[in-house]
Amino acid sequence: MGLFDLPIVPNSTELVPTFAQVQWIGEIERRYKLFGQPGKLAVTAFLTRGRMGRFEDAVALAEETGEPADIAAVWHYQSRTGVSFNLEQQISTDLGFFARGGVADGSVEPFAFTDIDKTIAAGLVLKGTSWGRADDTLGLAAVASGISREHQEYLDAGGLGILVGDGKLPNPGAETVIETYYAFPPFSSWRATLDYQFTCNPAFNEDRGPVSVIATRLRTQF
Protein backbone atom coordinates (compact mmCIF):
# COMPACT_ATOMS: atom_id res chain seq x y z
CA MET A 1 0.00 0.00 0.00
CA GLY A 2 1.28 3.47 -0.80
CA LEU A 3 0.31 7.12 -1.01
CA PHE A 4 2.00 9.11 -3.76
CA ASP A 5 2.25 12.80 -4.51
CA LEU A 6 0.96 13.84 -7.94
CA PRO A 7 2.09 16.55 -10.36
CA ILE A 8 0.47 19.96 -10.53
CA VAL A 9 -1.13 19.15 -13.90
CA PRO A 10 -1.63 15.70 -15.49
CA ASN A 11 1.57 14.02 -16.69
CA SER A 12 3.78 16.90 -15.58
CA THR A 13 7.11 16.42 -13.79
CA GLU A 14 6.47 19.23 -11.30
CA LEU A 15 4.94 17.79 -8.13
CA VAL A 16 2.47 19.43 -5.76
CA PRO A 17 4.61 20.21 -2.68
CA THR A 18 1.68 19.96 -0.24
CA PHE A 19 0.30 16.56 -1.34
CA ALA A 20 -2.94 18.35 -2.27
CA GLN A 21 -3.19 15.95 -5.22
CA VAL A 22 -2.46 12.33 -4.37
CA GLN A 23 -2.88 8.77 -5.55
CA TRP A 24 -3.49 5.85 -3.22
CA ILE A 25 -2.44 2.41 -4.47
CA GLY A 26 -3.16 -0.86 -2.68
CA GLU A 27 -2.15 -4.37 -3.74
CA ILE A 28 -2.93 -7.89 -2.57
CA GLU A 29 -0.64 -10.69 -3.76
CA ARG A 30 -1.04 -14.45 -3.51
CA ARG A 31 1.77 -16.91 -4.33
CA TYR A 32 0.84 -20.53 -4.99
CA LYS A 33 1.77 -23.73 -6.84
CA LEU A 34 -0.23 -25.23 -9.69
CA PHE A 35 0.68 -28.81 -10.66
CA GLY A 36 3.94 -28.29 -8.81
CA GLN A 37 4.83 -25.09 -10.70
CA PRO A 38 5.03 -21.71 -8.90
CA GLY A 39 2.63 -18.91 -9.74
CA LYS A 40 1.59 -15.50 -8.51
CA LEU A 41 -1.62 -13.47 -8.67
CA ALA A 42 -1.74 -9.80 -7.67
CA VAL A 43 -4.76 -7.48 -7.61
CA THR A 44 -4.11 -3.74 -7.50
CA ALA A 45 -6.53 -0.87 -6.96
CA PHE A 46 -5.95 2.87 -7.12
CA LEU A 47 -7.74 6.07 -6.15
CA THR A 48 -6.59 9.37 -7.64
CA ARG A 49 -7.64 12.69 -6.07
CA GLY A 50 -6.81 15.82 -8.00
CA ARG A 51 -7.88 18.54 -10.41
CA MET A 52 -9.19 16.56 -13.37
CA GLY A 53 -11.90 16.99 -15.97
CA ARG A 54 -14.88 14.92 -17.00
CA PHE A 55 -15.04 14.20 -20.71
CA GLU A 56 -18.78 14.93 -20.95
CA ASP A 57 -18.25 18.38 -19.42
CA ALA A 58 -15.49 19.18 -21.92
CA VAL A 59 -17.66 18.08 -24.87
CA ALA A 60 -20.64 20.10 -23.61
CA LEU A 61 -18.48 23.23 -23.29
CA ALA A 62 -17.08 22.69 -26.79
CA GLU A 63 -20.62 22.51 -28.20
CA GLU A 64 -21.46 25.81 -26.52
CA THR A 65 -18.35 27.66 -27.68
CA GLY A 66 -17.77 26.01 -31.06
CA GLU A 67 -14.14 25.41 -30.07
CA PRO A 68 -12.29 22.08 -29.83
CA ALA A 69 -12.89 20.24 -26.57
CA ASP A 70 -10.44 21.30 -23.85
CA ILE A 71 -10.32 19.13 -20.75
CA ALA A 72 -8.31 21.74 -18.82
CA ALA A 73 -11.22 24.16 -19.10
CA VAL A 74 -13.40 21.92 -16.92
CA TRP A 75 -10.88 20.86 -14.28
CA HIS A 76 -12.12 20.57 -10.73
CA TYR A 77 -11.12 18.51 -7.71
CA GLN A 78 -12.52 14.99 -7.99
CA SER A 79 -11.64 11.28 -7.95
CA ARG A 80 -10.71 8.61 -10.48
CA THR A 81 -10.58 4.93 -9.58
CA GLY A 82 -9.32 1.74 -11.20
CA VAL A 83 -8.41 -1.88 -10.59
CA SER A 84 -6.03 -4.31 -12.30
CA PHE A 85 -4.61 -7.81 -12.00
CA ASN A 86 -1.28 -9.46 -12.78
CA LEU A 87 -0.97 -13.24 -13.19
CA GLU A 88 2.37 -15.03 -13.57
CA GLN A 89 2.52 -18.80 -13.95
CA GLN A 90 5.52 -21.04 -14.57
CA ILE A 91 4.58 -23.87 -16.94
CA SER A 92 7.97 -25.58 -16.88
CA THR A 93 11.49 -24.63 -15.80
CA ASP A 94 12.00 -22.93 -19.19
CA LEU A 95 8.50 -21.67 -20.07
CA GLY A 96 6.38 -19.09 -18.31
CA PHE A 97 2.97 -17.49 -18.94
CA PHE A 98 1.64 -14.11 -17.89
CA ALA A 99 -1.67 -12.23 -18.16
CA ARG A 100 -2.49 -8.70 -17.10
CA GLY A 101 -5.57 -6.54 -17.30
CA GLY A 102 -7.17 -3.47 -15.86
CA VAL A 103 -10.06 -1.04 -16.04
CA ALA A 104 -10.44 2.54 -14.80
CA ASP A 105 -13.19 5.14 -14.59
CA GLY A 106 -13.52 6.18 -18.24
CA SER A 107 -15.62 9.25 -17.54
CA VAL A 108 -12.68 11.16 -16.03
CA GLU A 109 -9.39 11.97 -17.76
CA PRO A 110 -6.34 9.84 -16.93
CA PHE A 111 -3.98 11.80 -14.69
CA ALA A 112 -0.67 10.21 -15.59
CA PHE A 113 1.17 7.94 -17.99
CA THR A 114 -1.19 7.25 -20.91
CA ASP A 115 -4.70 7.47 -22.38
CA ILE A 116 -6.13 4.04 -21.58
CA ASP A 117 -9.35 3.17 -19.76
CA LYS A 118 -9.22 -0.62 -20.15
CA THR A 119 -6.57 -3.12 -21.19
CA ILE A 120 -5.85 -6.84 -21.36
CA ALA A 121 -2.54 -8.54 -22.19
CA ALA A 122 -1.08 -12.05 -22.26
CA GLY A 123 2.17 -13.64 -23.30
CA LEU A 124 4.77 -16.39 -23.06
CA VAL A 125 8.46 -16.27 -22.10
CA LEU A 126 10.80 -19.10 -23.09
CA LYS A 127 14.41 -19.66 -22.00
CA GLY A 128 16.86 -20.82 -24.65
CA THR A 129 17.89 -24.05 -22.95
CA SER A 130 16.44 -26.24 -25.70
CA TRP A 131 18.69 -24.65 -28.35
CA GLY A 132 21.78 -24.53 -26.16
CA ARG A 133 21.44 -20.89 -25.05
CA ALA A 134 20.26 -21.11 -21.42
CA ASP A 135 20.89 -17.40 -20.79
CA ASP A 136 18.79 -16.29 -23.79
CA THR A 137 15.09 -15.42 -23.58
CA LEU A 138 12.40 -15.41 -26.27
CA GLY A 139 9.14 -13.59 -25.58
CA LEU A 140 5.79 -13.22 -27.34
CA ALA A 141 2.88 -11.09 -26.13
CA ALA A 142 -0.34 -9.45 -27.27
CA VAL A 143 -2.24 -6.54 -25.75
CA ALA A 144 -5.56 -4.87 -26.52
CA SER A 145 -6.41 -1.48 -25.01
CA GLY A 146 -9.47 0.72 -25.28
CA ILE A 147 -11.14 3.89 -24.13
CA SER A 148 -14.64 4.64 -22.91
CA ARG A 149 -17.50 6.05 -25.00
CA GLU A 150 -17.11 9.41 -23.25
CA HIS A 151 -13.39 9.39 -23.99
CA GLN A 152 -14.08 8.62 -27.66
CA GLU A 153 -16.56 11.48 -27.94
CA TYR A 154 -14.06 13.86 -26.34
CA LEU A 155 -11.34 12.96 -28.86
CA ASP A 156 -13.83 13.20 -31.72
CA ALA A 157 -14.69 16.72 -30.52
CA GLY A 158 -11.07 17.76 -31.06
CA GLY A 159 -9.84 17.03 -27.56
CA LEU A 160 -6.24 16.13 -26.81
CA GLY A 161 -5.13 13.52 -24.29
CA ILE A 162 -1.81 12.86 -22.62
CA LEU A 163 -0.39 11.19 -25.71
CA VAL A 164 -3.23 10.91 -28.25
CA GLY A 165 -5.56 13.13 -30.26
CA ASP A 166 -6.07 13.43 -34.02
CA GLY A 167 -8.47 16.38 -34.04
CA LYS A 168 -11.31 14.00 -34.89
CA LEU A 169 -12.00 10.37 -34.05
CA PRO A 170 -14.93 9.28 -36.26
CA ASN A 171 -13.85 5.62 -36.34
CA PRO A 172 -12.64 4.59 -32.87
CA GLY A 173 -11.32 1.10 -32.23
CA ALA A 174 -9.28 -0.87 -29.75
CA GLU A 175 -5.53 -0.43 -30.07
CA THR A 176 -3.94 -3.87 -30.40
CA VAL A 177 -0.25 -4.71 -30.26
CA ILE A 178 1.62 -7.96 -30.93
CA GLU A 179 5.19 -7.91 -29.67
CA THR A 180 8.08 -10.35 -29.79
CA TYR A 181 11.61 -10.01 -28.43
CA TYR A 182 14.83 -11.94 -28.12
CA ALA A 183 17.24 -11.13 -25.27
CA PHE A 184 20.78 -12.47 -24.98
CA PRO A 185 24.10 -11.66 -23.26
CA PRO A 186 26.62 -10.53 -25.93
CA PHE A 187 29.32 -10.15 -23.26
CA SER A 188 29.69 -10.81 -19.57
CA SER A 189 27.54 -8.38 -17.51
CA TRP A 190 25.84 -7.14 -20.71
CA ARG A 191 22.37 -7.93 -22.07
CA ALA A 192 21.01 -7.04 -25.51
CA THR A 193 17.38 -7.18 -26.62
CA LEU A 194 15.96 -7.20 -30.14
CA ASP A 195 12.29 -6.18 -30.22
CA TYR A 196 9.49 -6.00 -32.82
CA GLN A 197 5.99 -4.55 -32.33
CA PHE A 198 3.03 -4.63 -34.74
CA THR A 199 0.30 -2.13 -33.80
CA CYS A 200 -3.23 -1.89 -35.22
CA ASN A 201 -5.42 1.19 -34.71
CA PRO A 202 -2.73 3.31 -33.02
CA ALA A 203 -4.19 5.94 -30.69
CA PHE A 204 -7.55 4.09 -30.91
CA ASN A 205 -8.03 5.33 -34.48
CA GLU A 206 -9.13 2.77 -37.11
CA ASP A 207 -8.14 5.27 -39.82
CA ARG A 208 -4.48 4.95 -38.82
CA GLY A 209 -1.94 2.16 -39.05
CA PRO A 210 -0.96 -0.54 -38.88
CA VAL A 211 2.48 0.45 -37.61
CA SER A 212 5.62 -1.66 -37.23
CA VAL A 213 8.24 -0.68 -34.66
CA ILE A 214 11.70 -2.24 -34.48
CA ALA A 215 13.79 -1.54 -31.38
CA THR A 216 17.01 -2.59 -29.72
CA ARG A 217 18.23 -2.25 -26.14
CA LEU A 218 21.64 -2.73 -24.59
CA ARG A 219 22.07 -2.88 -20.81
CA THR A 220 25.04 -3.44 -18.54
CA GLN A 221 25.64 -3.48 -14.81
CA PHE A 222 28.68 -2.75 -12.68
C-alpha positions as CSV (number, residue, x, y, z in Angstrom):
1,M,0.0,0.0,0.0
2,G,1.3,3.5,-0.8
3,L,0.3,7.1,-1.0
4,F,2.0,9.1,-3.8
5,D,2.3,12.8,-4.5
6,L,1.0,13.8,-7.9
7,P,2.1,16.5,-10.4
8,I,0.5,20.0,-10.5
9,V,-1.1,19.2,-13.9
10,P,-1.6,15.7,-15.5
11,N,1.6,14.0,-16.7
12,S,3.8,16.9,-15.6
13,T,7.1,16.4,-13.8
14,E,6.5,19.2,-11.3
15,L,4.9,17.8,-8.1
16,V,2.5,19.4,-5.8
17,P,4.6,20.2,-2.7
18,T,1.7,20.0,-0.2
19,F,0.3,16.6,-1.3
20,A,-2.9,18.3,-2.3
21,Q,-3.2,15.9,-5.2
22,V,-2.5,12.3,-4.4
23,Q,-2.9,8.8,-5.6
24,W,-3.5,5.9,-3.2
25,I,-2.4,2.4,-4.5
26,G,-3.2,-0.9,-2.7
27,E,-2.2,-4.4,-3.7
28,I,-2.9,-7.9,-2.6
29,E,-0.6,-10.7,-3.8
30,R,-1.0,-14.5,-3.5
31,R,1.8,-16.9,-4.3
32,Y,0.8,-20.5,-5.0
33,K,1.8,-23.7,-6.8
34,L,-0.2,-25.2,-9.7
35,F,0.7,-28.8,-10.7
36,G,3.9,-28.3,-8.8
37,Q,4.8,-25.1,-10.7
38,P,5.0,-21.7,-8.9
39,G,2.6,-18.9,-9.7
40,K,1.6,-15.5,-8.5
41,L,-1.6,-13.5,-8.7
42,A,-1.7,-9.8,-7.7
43,V,-4.8,-7.5,-7.6
44,T,-4.1,-3.7,-7.5
45,A,-6.5,-0.9,-7.0
46,F,-6.0,2.9,-7.1
47,L,-7.7,6.1,-6.2
48,T,-6.6,9.4,-7.6
49,R,-7.6,12.7,-6.1
50,G,-6.8,15.8,-8.0
51,R,-7.9,18.5,-10.4
52,M,-9.2,16.6,-13.4
53,G,-11.9,17.0,-16.0
54,R,-14.9,14.9,-17.0
55,F,-15.0,14.2,-20.7
56,E,-18.8,14.9,-20.9
57,D,-18.2,18.4,-19.4
58,A,-15.5,19.2,-21.9
59,V,-17.7,18.1,-24.9
60,A,-20.6,20.1,-23.6
61,L,-18.5,23.2,-23.3
62,A,-17.1,22.7,-26.8
63,E,-20.6,22.5,-28.2
64,E,-21.5,25.8,-26.5
65,T,-18.4,27.7,-27.7
66,G,-17.8,26.0,-31.1
67,E,-14.1,25.4,-30.1
68,P,-12.3,22.1,-29.8
69,A,-12.9,20.2,-26.6
70,D,-10.4,21.3,-23.9
71,I,-10.3,19.1,-20.7
72,A,-8.3,21.7,-18.8
73,A,-11.2,24.2,-19.1
74,V,-13.4,21.9,-16.9
75,W,-10.9,20.9,-14.3
76,H,-12.1,20.6,-10.7
77,Y,-11.1,18.5,-7.7
78,Q,-12.5,15.0,-8.0
79,S,-11.6,11.3,-7.9
80,R,-10.7,8.6,-10.5
81,T,-10.6,4.9,-9.6
82,G,-9.3,1.7,-11.2
83,V,-8.4,-1.9,-10.6
84,S,-6.0,-4.3,-12.3
85,F,-4.6,-7.8,-12.0
86,N,-1.3,-9.5,-12.8
87,L,-1.0,-13.2,-13.2
88,E,2.4,-15.0,-13.6
89,Q,2.5,-18.8,-14.0
90,Q,5.5,-21.0,-14.6
91,I,4.6,-23.9,-16.9
92,S,8.0,-25.6,-16.9
93,T,11.5,-24.6,-15.8
94,D,12.0,-22.9,-19.2
95,L,8.5,-21.7,-20.1
96,G,6.4,-19.1,-18.3
97,F,3.0,-17.5,-18.9
98,F,1.6,-14.1,-17.9
99,A,-1.7,-12.2,-18.2
100,R,-2.5,-8.7,-17.1
101,G,-5.6,-6.5,-17.3
102,G,-7.2,-3.5,-15.9
103,V,-10.1,-1.0,-16.0
104,A,-10.4,2.5,-14.8
105,D,-13.2,5.1,-14.6
106,G,-13.5,6.2,-18.2
107,S,-15.6,9.2,-17.5
108,V,-12.7,11.2,-16.0
109,E,-9.4,12.0,-17.8
110,P,-6.3,9.8,-16.9
111,F,-4.0,11.8,-14.7
112,A,-0.7,10.2,-15.6
113,F,1.2,7.9,-18.0
114,T,-1.2,7.2,-20.9
115,D,-4.7,7.5,-22.4
116,I,-6.1,4.0,-21.6
117,D,-9.4,3.2,-19.8
118,K,-9.2,-0.6,-20.2
119,T,-6.6,-3.1,-21.2
120,I,-5.8,-6.8,-21.4
121,A,-2.5,-8.5,-22.2
122,A,-1.1,-12.0,-22.3
123,G,2.2,-13.6,-23.3
124,L,4.8,-16.4,-23.1
125,V,8.5,-16.3,-22.1
126,L,10.8,-19.1,-23.1
127,K,14.4,-19.7,-22.0
128,G,16.9,-20.8,-24.7
129,T,17.9,-24.0,-23.0
130,S,16.4,-26.2,-25.7
131,W,18.7,-24.7,-28.3
132,G,21.8,-24.5,-26.2
133,R,21.4,-20.9,-25.0
134,A,20.3,-21.1,-21.4
135,D,20.9,-17.4,-20.8
136,D,18.8,-16.3,-23.8
137,T,15.1,-15.4,-23.6
138,L,12.4,-15.4,-26.3
139,G,9.1,-13.6,-25.6
140,L,5.8,-13.2,-27.3
141,A,2.9,-11.1,-26.1
142,A,-0.3,-9.4,-27.3
143,V,-2.2,-6.5,-25.8
144,A,-5.6,-4.9,-26.5
145,S,-6.4,-1.5,-25.0
146,G,-9.5,0.7,-25.3
147,I,-11.1,3.9,-24.1
148,S,-14.6,4.6,-22.9
149,R,-17.5,6.0,-25.0
150,E,-17.1,9.4,-23.2
151,H,-13.4,9.4,-24.0
152,Q,-14.1,8.6,-27.7
153,E,-16.6,11.5,-27.9
154,Y,-14.1,13.9,-26.3
155,L,-11.3,13.0,-28.9
156,D,-13.8,13.2,-31.7
157,A,-14.7,16.7,-30.5
158,G,-11.1,17.8,-31.1
159,G,-9.8,17.0,-27.6
160,L,-6.2,16.1,-26.8
161,G,-5.1,13.5,-24.3
162,I,-1.8,12.9,-22.6
163,L,-0.4,11.2,-25.7
164,V,-3.2,10.9,-28.3
165,G,-5.6,13.1,-30.3
166,D,-6.1,13.4,-34.0
167,G,-8.5,16.4,-34.0
168,K,-11.3,14.0,-34.9
169,L,-12.0,10.4,-34.1
170,P,-14.9,9.3,-36.3
171,N,-13.8,5.6,-36.3
172,P,-12.6,4.6,-32.9
173,G,-11.3,1.1,-32.2
174,A,-9.3,-0.9,-29.7
175,E,-5.5,-0.4,-30.1
176,T,-3.9,-3.9,-30.4
177,V,-0.3,-4.7,-30.3
178,I,1.6,-8.0,-30.9
179,E,5.2,-7.9,-29.7
180,T,8.1,-10.4,-29.8
181,Y,11.6,-10.0,-28.4
182,Y,14.8,-11.9,-28.1
183,A,17.2,-11.1,-25.3
184,F,20.8,-12.5,-25.0
185,P,24.1,-11.7,-23.3
186,P,26.6,-10.5,-25.9
187,F,29.3,-10.2,-23.3
188,S,29.7,-10.8,-19.6
189,S,27.5,-8.4,-17.5
190,W,25.8,-7.1,-20.7
191,R,22.4,-7.9,-22.1
192,A,21.0,-7.0,-25.5
193,T,17.4,-7.2,-26.6
194,L,16.0,-7.2,-30.1
195,D,12.3,-6.2,-30.2
196,Y,9.5,-6.0,-32.8
197,Q,6.0,-4.6,-32.3
198,F,3.0,-4.6,-34.7
199,T,0.3,-2.1,-33.8
200,C,-3.2,-1.9,-35.2
201,N,-5.4,1.2,-34.7
202,P,-2.7,3.3,-33.0
203,A,-4.2,5.9,-30.7
204,F,-7.5,4.1,-30.9
205,N,-8.0,5.3,-34.5
206,E,-9.1,2.8,-37.1
207,D,-8.1,5.3,-39.8
208,R,-4.5,5.0,-38.8
209,G,-1.9,2.2,-39.1
210,P,-1.0,-0.5,-38.9
211,V,2.5,0.4,-37.6
212,S,5.6,-1.7,-37.2
213,V,8.2,-0.7,-34.7
214,I,11.7,-2.2,-34.5
215,A,13.8,-1.5,-31.4
216,T,17.0,-2.6,-29.7
217,R,18.2,-2.2,-26.1
218,L,21.6,-2.7,-24.6
219,R,22.1,-2.9,-20.8
220,T,25.0,-3.4,-18.5
221,Q,25.6,-3.5,-14.8
222,F,28.7,-2.7,-12.7
